[in-house]
Amino acid sequence: MHLIIFAVWFTIFACGKRKSRMAILERKIIHEKATMCSHVSYPRFVLPLHKHVEFEIMLFTQGKGKQFVGEGVSDFQEGDIALIGSNVPHLHLCNTKLHPSSHENVWCAGEAIQFRPELFPANLQDIPDYHFIYNLLQKSQYGIRFYENGLFAEMQEMIAMFDSMEFTPRIICLLQMLDRLCHCKHIELLSDTAYNQANHIPDSNEPINKVYAYLYNHFKEKVTLNEIAEYAKQNPTALCRYFKQRTDKSIFQCLAEIRIGHACKLLAYSEMNVSQIAYESGYNSITHFISQFEKITQRTPSAYREQIRL
């Protein structure tokens, strides 16, 4: 079977041992014309599970929540720093969303430096001058968290410098950031499994990839075949047939898996009740939600939550 963009080989189910397939948004980051590295501000974390070719240095500037990197899950809070590798799937869920019944009402925010692998020589591992940075980028395929007093403030100052520069000085500033992270005294890997750059899949305009992109961006809404076909610029009947041939699933089977995958995360890491989770996952009928949940996971939502929290 051909490799499908947005298909993912993880999403930890039942006690971290059972795995299911869930779509990943393949995100294309648009840099300014004259650069391959950018500073991006996130006033709220709203992106679904996604990945991109760029490495990402993330500074968490507000709020608390759960960070999903590769197959790992960890808490984050204001003042934390992470480095996420090229094409490593990741997701940030805010406690405000995970625990709607709590009195906490602080949205999560962050500042990211995103930079493409092409900025580095192809034989990076063979150049002694890049020894520490090469090792850091290799470890980033697991996701890395950095802990050191004063490091967060230093990185904020470097980002301010980064913003004031362009061309060669900008690249030098990026290397200085990476060099500083190389010498952090305390780091933690966030996933037991490394995702490597070979996971990159091109051609986001391929019809199947556009279907996955549409489903993942609209799974909380009412989705119609005509809307999907219009987005993919395909005839609806032909698109259904082509999708089934390539994936061995119908478009709406994939939509159900995306919705139930999202529900599993909320069941595991939030305090929402089943009705709230059904609504947050794109279902207006609790009965239909439970039926599809059982069909895909072979258990009820309540049983799943009980088992995952043992």
N, C-alpha and C positions, 0 to 999 in steps of 0.2 A: 504494500500500500504506500502511496506517495506520502511524504512528510507534509503535514498540514501546519500552516502558521497558526499560532495561538493554541495548538494542542500542547498540553503540559503533562509531564510525567510524574507529577506529585499531587499534592493536597492530602495531607495526612488525615486518615480516618481512624476510627476506633483504636484508642490507646497507642497511636503512632505506628501501628503495624499494618493496618489495612489501608490500601491506597486506591484512589479513584482518579479518573481523568477529568480535568476541568480546563476551560479555556483561559488563555493568557492574552491580554491585550498587547500586541506588538506595537509599541509607541515609537513614532518617528519624531525625533527632536529637531527642530529647525533652528540652526545657529545663524548668527549674522553672517553676511556674505564673506567677510574678511577673517573668519575664525572658525575653529573646530572645537572650541571650548566656551562654555557660557555659564553665567551666574543666573540662576532661576529662583525666584521667591515663590513660596507656597503659603499664602495667607490661611489656607485651609487644606487639609489632606482629603481630597475627594476622589482621587484616581482609584480605579479598581486594580486588581492584581495585574501587573504589567511588567514588561521588560523593555530594554532598549540597548542599542549597541554601546552607548556611552557608559564609561565608568561614572560613578556618582559619589561625591563627598557630600554627606547630609549633616547639617547642623540643626538640631531640634531646638527651636527658639521659644516654643510655647506649648503647654499642655502635656498630657500623659496618654499612653495607649499601648497597643501591641504592634510590634514590628515583625512582619513575616519576610524572611529572606531565605530563598532556596527552600529547604525543608525545615528550617528553624523558626521558632517563635520566641520572642523575648519582649520584655517590657521596655518602653522608652519613656523619657521625661525631658523636660526643658534642661538644656545644658549638655545633653548627650551628643556624641559625634559618631557617625558610621561611614564606612566606605563600602560601596556595593559594586561588585564586578560587572564586567561587560556581559549583557544578556542574562543576568541573574534575575529570576522573577522575584518581585517584591511588592509589598502592600503595607500601608500604615493605617491602622484603625484607631480612631480617637476614643478615649474613655467616654466622652460625651455621647458617642454613638453606641458604644458597647453597653453602657449602663444608663439607659434613659431615665430610670427611676431614681437615680442618685441626684444630689443637689449640685454636683459638679457641672458647670456650664462653660468651661473653657475649651475653645476649639484648639486643635493642634496646628502648629505652623512650623515652617522650616525654611532654611536657605540651602540651596544646592549648587555645587560646582559640577557640571557635567562635561566630560571630555572624551573624545573619540580615541580608540586604540591606535589609529593611524598617526597620531602625534609622535609615536615612539618608533625607533628603528625596528625593522622586522627581526633582526638578530639581537634583540635587547638582552637576552640571556647571556650573550657572548661578550658583552661590553662591560669591562670591570667598573667603569664609572657609574653604570646604572644598577649595580649589584643590589643595593638595598631597595631601590624603587621596583626593580623586577620582582623581587621576593614579595614586596607589599602587594603588587598587582596580582600576583599568583594567589596569595592568601585571600584577596578580595573576592575571589570566586566562591568563597564560603560566606562572605559578608564578614566585616570586622567592626567591632565596637572599641572605642579608645577611651581610656580613663587616666587622666592625669590633671592634677591641680593647675589651673591657669591655661590649659590647652585650649579650652573653648574660646576664651578671650583672645588668645593669640591667633586662632583661626579666623575669628571675626575681623581682626585687624588686617590679616592677609587678604581676606575677601574684599575689604574696602580698597586695598591697594590694587588688587586684581581688576576691580571695576574702573580704576583710574588709568589703566594701561591698555595698550593694544600691540599687536604684532609680537616681535621677539620679547620685549619686557613682560608681556602678558604670559607667554610660555614659561619664562624664567620664574615668574611668580607662582605659577602652577607647580613647577618642579620644586620650589621651595616649600609649598604646602605639603607635597608628597614626602619630601625629605623630613619635614617636621613630624609627620605621622609615622615615618619609618623609625624614628627615635623615641616614640612614645613608650613609657616604661611599663604600661599595663594595657594589654589588649585582650579581647575575647572574640573567638570565632563564633558566628551566629548560626551556622548550619553544619551538620555532620557530613554533608555531601557538597562537593564542588561542582558548580556549573561552569562549563568552559566555553570559550569563544566560538567553538565549532557549532554551538547551539543556535548561532545566528541564522535566520532564514530570510532570504530576500523577497523582493517582489510583493509588496503589500497591495498591489493592484489586481492580483489574481482573484477571480470571482469568489473562490472558497474563502480566501483570506478576508475579503470585504464582507462576506456573510458573517464570519466570526467577529470581525470588528463591530459590525452593526449590532449583533446579538449582545455582545458584552457591554456596549455603550447604552443599550436600551432595554436590558432584561427586566428592569423594574417597571417598565411601561407595558401597555398593550401592544403586542407586536403582530403585524400582518404580513403575509407573504408579498403582497403588492409593494409595501414599503421597503421590504428587504430587496426585492428585485429591482426597484427603482434606484436604490442606493448602489447596488452592484452593477447597474446598467445592463440587466439581462432580462430575457423573457421569463416570467414566473415558472411556467411549466418546464422549460428547458433547464432553468436553474435548479429546480428540485431534482430533476433526473441526474444532472451533472453532479450535484452535491452528494446524492445517494451513491452514485458510482464511485466517487473518490473517497468517501468517508465510511461507507457502509451504514450510514445513519441518515435519518431525515433531518431537515433543518430544525423542526420543532422538537425532535429528540435532543438535539444539541442544546437548544434553548432551555429545555427542562434540566439538563445536566448542569448548565451554568447557574440556573436559579437554585437548584438543590445544593450545589457546591457552595454558593454564597450562604445559604441557610445553615449548612454544616458549620461554617466558621462562626456565625452568630450564635448557634446553639452551644458551641464549645467555649466561646470567649465573651459572651454578653449575658445580661440578666433579663433580656426580653422574653416575654412569654411566647408560646407557639403562635398565637394569632398575630402578634406584632411581627414576628419573624416571617410568617407567611406573607404579610403585606410588604415588608421590606425586601422580600425576594421576588416580588412581582405577581403574587397570587391574591386575587380578590375573594376566593373561596377557600376556607380552611379545609373543607372536605377534599377538594381537588389537590390542595397542597399535601395533605397527609397521604393521599393515594399515590401521588407521584414520588413522594419521599420514600415510601415503603418499596415502591417498584424499583427505585434506583439503589437504595442502600440496604434493602432487605430488613428494615426495622422501622419503628415509628419514630417521629422526632423526639418524643420523650425518652424512649429507650436509648436512642443515640446519645442524647445529652447525659443520661445516667451512666452509660458505659464509658463515654469519653472522659468523664470527670472522676472515674474510680481512682 
